Amino acid sequence: MTDRRTFLQGLSLLGLGAAAFPGVWRVGRPRSVDDPFTLGVASGDPWPDGVVLWTRLAPDPLHGGGMPAERVPVRWEVARDEGMQQVVKGGTVMASP
């Protein structure tokens, strides 16, 4: 079983992986920008087997809220390593406006 510190370290690599591999976040249709997470990613409320991740998809936050007024699929991955080679969890969720 993974301890909380190791799990949170792995989650911190999520942001690094997103920066290193911007194409990972593309699902469905192409984006007009490289980084949809311009406002960052935060985490909190850790449990032994989970954590809450929060972000706001806003490639252009000062233009009409930053995203279209429709739900968009977002693919996520958590890896043990900075290079995102040892992915331990992943999935796709729908982000709502």
N, C-alpha and C positions, 0 to 999 in steps of 0.2 A: 504494500500500500504506500502511496506517495504521501509524504508529509506536507503540511501547508506551505512551508517555505519553498520546497522544491516545486510545488504546484504553481505558486505565485511567480517564481522565477521563470517557469515555462510560459506563463501568461504574459510576462513582460516581454518575452521574445516575440509574442504575437505582433506587437507594434513594430518591432525591428524587421520582422519578416514582411510585414505590409509595406514598409518603406523600401526594402530590398527587392521585393517582387510585386510591383504595383499591378501587374496583370492578373494576379491571383484573385483579386476582388471583382474582376469583371465576370458577370453572369448575364447571359442573354444578349444584350445589345452593347455596342461599344460606347464608351464614355468620351466626353470631350476634354477631360483633364486626367492627369496621372494619379492624383491623390484625392479620393472623395472624403477622406477623414481630415480635412483642414483644421478642424476644431479639436482634434486629438481623440484619444481613447482613454477611459478611466475604468478602474475596477474598485470593487469594495464588497463588503459583506461576505468575507471568505468563510467557507465551511471546509471540513476535512476532504470533501469530495466535490466541491464546486465553488463558484464565485460568480458575482454579478459583474458583467461587462456593460459599460455604457459608452455610447458615442452618438454623434449626430452626423449623418451623411450630409455634407454641405460643400461640394467642390467650389461653389461660388456663393458664400454665405450672405453677401451684401446684395445679391441679385435675386429678388423674388423668393427669399427664404432658402435659396441654395439648391433646391431639388424640385423636380416636377411634382404636381399635386396628384400623385398616384403611388400605389405600392410598388416597391422595387425589390427584387431578390438580392440578398447579400450573402455571399459565401464566406465562411469563417473557418480558421484552422488554428489549433494550438499545437506547438511543437516543443520538444525537449531541447532543441539546439537552435542556434541563431540562424543557421542556414536553411531552416525549415525542412530538413531531411527526415527527422524523426517525429512525424506528426502523430500525436496521441489522440486527438479528437478533431472533428470537423463537421460541418453541416451547412445547410442553407436555411436562412430565415427570411421572412418578408418584412421589410422596413416600411412603416406607414408614415405618411406626411403629417 
